[in-house]
Amino acid sequence: MVFAAASLQDAMHDVTDAYPDAVVVSYGGSGAMARQIAQGAPADVVVLANSAWMDWLQRGGYLRPNTRRDLLGNRLVMVGPMGAPPLPEVSGEALIARLAGGRLALGQTTAVPAGIYARAWMEHAGLWEGLRPHLAETDNVRAALALVALGEAPLGMVYATDAAAETRVVTLYAVPRGAHSPIVYPVAAITERGEDFVAYLARAEVQDTFRVHGFTLPGVEQ
């Protein structure tokens, strides 16, 4: 049983298909899954989209010793529905005008990693106070992506890999990497049974599968 960040859904499907044993994957927001593990949820492996939540699990003694490692990296982007015109500029005024009374979809800014990164960028760019009343916060990044894909939100903040996996959205802006902390996906085993799968994720051919889906190795620019 693998608990994995929602943004890993497409890539993890391909990765687990090639694994010799049966794997069940449960996807969700990193914060919610970390809390579920702490409450005794039967996970063997956990892959989160934020180091802080993995730190929290490690401090609580929920991880198998010496199994944690940084697995992947990603990029934060702003998306709109397919066919949306380019953004003339990324300013508070321009974004509120584009929203036109709608909301900017993103993960919860206190619990979902993509939302945490998005808030950090908005604070860095001086956009947070102006955009805060115009946000639609969701339980995970894929829910934010769905709001944009379905035309229910004119803008959304998601990972570059999410945008690439959804044909109904277009990337309008790539957030500069220095505008928030590095996006890192740590992995760790929760049980002894999970250790083999963690080792499997480190194989070169598995890393190649993740790269096909747009992920990078930690610390590698894309």
GITA-V370566 format. One record per residue. N is the residue number from 0. RES is the residue in three letters. D_FIRST is the distance of its C-alpha to the first C-alpha in whole Angstrom. Layout:
N,RES,D_FIRST  N,RES,D_FIRST
This chain:
0,MET,0  1,VAL,4  2,PHE,7  3,ALA,10  4,ALA,13  5,ALA,15  6,SER,17  7,LEU,15  8,GLN,14  9,ASP,17  10,ALA,16  11,MET,13  12,HIS,13  13,ASP,16  14,VAL,14  15,THR,11  16,ASP,14  17,ALA,15  18,TYR,13  19,PRO,14  20,ASP,11  21,ALA,9  22,VAL,6  23,VAL,5  24,VAL,6  25,SER,8  26,TYR,11  27,GLY,14  28,GLY,16  29,SER,15  30,GLY,18  31,ALA,16  32,MET,12  33,ALA,14  34,ARG,16  35,GLN,13  36,ILE,12  37,ALA,15  38,GLN,16  39,GLY,13  40,ALA,10  41,PRO,7  42,ALA,5  43,ASP,5  44,VAL,7  45,VAL,9  46,VAL,11  47,LEU,14  48,ALA,18  49,ASN,20  50,SER,21  51,ALA,22  52,TRP,19  53,MET,17  54,ASP,21  55,TRP,20  56,LEU,17  57,GLN,19  58,ARG,22  59,GLY,20  60,GLY,19  61,TYR,15  62,LEU,14  63,ARG,15  64,PRO,18  65,ASN,19  66,THR,16  67,ARG,17  68,ARG,18  69,ASP,19  70,LEU,18  71,LEU,20  72,GLY,23  73,ASN,24  74,ARG,27  75,LEU,28  76,VAL,30  77,MET,32  78,VAL,32  79,GLY,34  80,PRO,34  81,MET,35  82,GLY,39  83,ALA,39  84,PRO,42  85,PRO,42  86,LEU,42  87,PRO,45  88,GLU,44  89,VAL,41  90,SER,43  91,GLY,43  92,GLU,46  93,ALA,44  94,LEU,41  95,ILE,42  96,ALA,45  97,ARG,42  98,LEU,40  99,ALA,43  100,GLY,42  101,GLY,38  102,ARG,35  103,LEU,33  104,ALA,30  105,LEU,27  106,GLY,24  107,GLN,25  108,THR,27  109,THR,26  110,ALA,22  111,VAL,21  112,PRO,22  113,ALA,23  114,GLY,26  115,ILE,26  116,TYR,27  117,ALA,29  118,ARG,31  119,ALA,32  120,TRP,34  121,MET,36  122,GLU,37  123,HIS,38  124,ALA,40  125,GLY,41  126,LEU,40  127,TRP,38  128,GLU,40  129,GLY,42  130,LEU,38  131,ARG,37  132,PRO,38  133,HIS,37  134,LEU,33  135,ALA,31  136,GLU,28  137,THR,24  138,ASP,21  139,ASN,20  140,VAL,21  141,ARG,20  142,ALA,22  143,ALA,25  144,LEU,25  145,ALA,25  146,LEU,28  147,VAL,30  148,ALA,29  149,LEU,31  150,GLY,34  151,GLU,33  152,ALA,33  153,PRO,36  154,LEU,34  155,GLY,30  156,MET,29  157,VAL,26  158,TYR,24  159,ALA,26  160,THR,23  161,ASP,23  162,ALA,27  163,ALA,27  164,ALA,24  165,GLU,26  166,THR,30  167,ARG,31  168,VAL,31  169,VAL,33  170,THR,33  171,LEU,36  172,TYR,36  173,ALA,34  174,VAL,33  175,PRO,35  176,ARG,33  177,GLY,35  178,ALA,35  179,HIS,31  180,SER,29  181,PRO,27  182,ILE,24  183,VAL,21  184,TYR,18  185,PRO,17  186,VAL,13  187,ALA,12  188,ALA,10  189,ILE,10  190,THR,10  191,GLU,12  192,ARG,9  193,GLY,8  194,GLU,12  195,ASP,12  196,PHE,10  197,VAL,12  198,ALA,15  199,TYR,14  200,LEU,14  201,ALA,18  202,ARG,19  203,ALA,22  204,GLU,21  205,VAL,18  206,GLN,20  207,ASP,23  208,THR,20  209,PHE,19  210,ARG,23  211,VAL,24  212,HIS,22  213,GLY,24  214,PHE,22  215,THR,24  216,LEU,24  217,PRO,24  218,GLY,28  219,VAL,29  220,GLU,31  221,GLN,31
